[in-house]
């Protein structure tokens, strides 16, 4: 009868981790890279994301204005003597101008109200940092 002996598996002992030390990093792809970020970096990233979203929405509104304005102008040119088509084209142009004015006025008013009450609404990171550091 033959006995089978199992060899012990040797491994390096894992040292205990003292409190407050970082265990490691999480590597990511793209602009985020390594996820070893502090409070200030996270807030700056949040500000960049919010600023990018507001910028994209503003550009989209501007492009939509141009699109609607050109369609209204083309409808006006092709209306001929049809009064209903002419009125619809004029309404489309007027609505596009009102929409653009609303977008610009909203951004201006949000910034103005934020400055009056002492908050930078379009840059909330400074407000978050002031709360976080209290």
N, C-alpha and C positions, 0 to 999 in steps of 0.2 A: 504494500500500500504506500502510495506516494503522497506526501503532504504538499499542499500548495501554499507557499508563503507569499503574503502580500507585502510588497515593499512600501514603507511609509513615503508619502508625498511630502517633499520638502518645499516650503514656501517661506519667503521673507516675512518676518513679522510686521504687522501694520502698526506704526507708531500712533499713539493717541493724539488726536488733534486738539490743541489748546483752544479755549474759547476765544472768539474774535478773529481767528485766522480764516482765511478764505480757502475753501476746499479745492477750487479749481475754476476753470473758465469754460464757458460754453461758446464754441466757435460757430459763427453763422456766416451766411453768404450775403453779399451785397454791401450796401453802405452801413449796415448795422455792425458788421464785423464781429468783434468779440463782445460778449455781454458782461463786461466788467465795467459798469457805468455807475457813476455816482448820481446824487440828486441833481446837481447842476447840469450834468450832461443829459439826463433824462428830460429835464424841463426844456433844455434847448432843443432837443429832438422833437418834443411835443410842439414847441413854438414853430419849428420848421415845417412840421406836418400841417399844422393849422394854417400857417401862412401859405403853404402850397395849395391847400384846399380852397382858401379864399381867392387866391390868384387864379386858379383854374376855373372857379365859378364865375369870376369877373370876366375872364377872357371868353368863356362860353357865352355869357350874356352879351358881350360885345359882338361876337360872331353871329349870334342869333339876331341881334338888332340889324346888322348889315344884311343878313339873309332876308329878313322880313321887309326891310326898307327896299331892297332891290326887287323883291317880288311885287311890292306895292307900286313901285315906279314902273315896272314892266306892265302891270295890270292897268295903270293909268294911261300908259302909251297906247296900249292895245284896246282900250275901252271904246274908242271911237265916239259915236254919238249916244251910246247907251248910258243913261244917267245912273242906273243901279250899279253897273260895273264901276263907273267913275267914283261913286260914293263909297263903294266897298274898298276901292284902292286907296282913297283918301283916309278912310278909317284905319286901314292896315298901316299906312305910313304914320298916322297920328299915334296909334297904339304902340308901334315900335319906338317912336320917340319918347312916349311916356314911360315905357318899360326901361329904356336906357337911363332916363332921368331918375327913375326910382332906384335903380341899382347904384348909381353914383351918389345920390342923396342918402341912401341907406348906409353906405360905407362911411360917408362924411359924418352923418348923425351918430352912428355907433361910436366913432372915434371921439367926437365932440362930447357926447354924454359920458363916455369913459373918462375923459380928461376932467370934466366938471366934477364928477364924483370921486376922482382920484384913483381910478382903476384903468389900467391899459387893457381894455376888453379885447382888442385885436392882438395883444401880446400877453396872454394869461400866465405865462411862465414866471414873470416877475411877481405876480400876485401869489402864485403857488409857492414860490421860494420864500416870500415873506411870511406866509403862514407856516411853512415847513420849519423855518429856522427859529420860530418863537419858542 
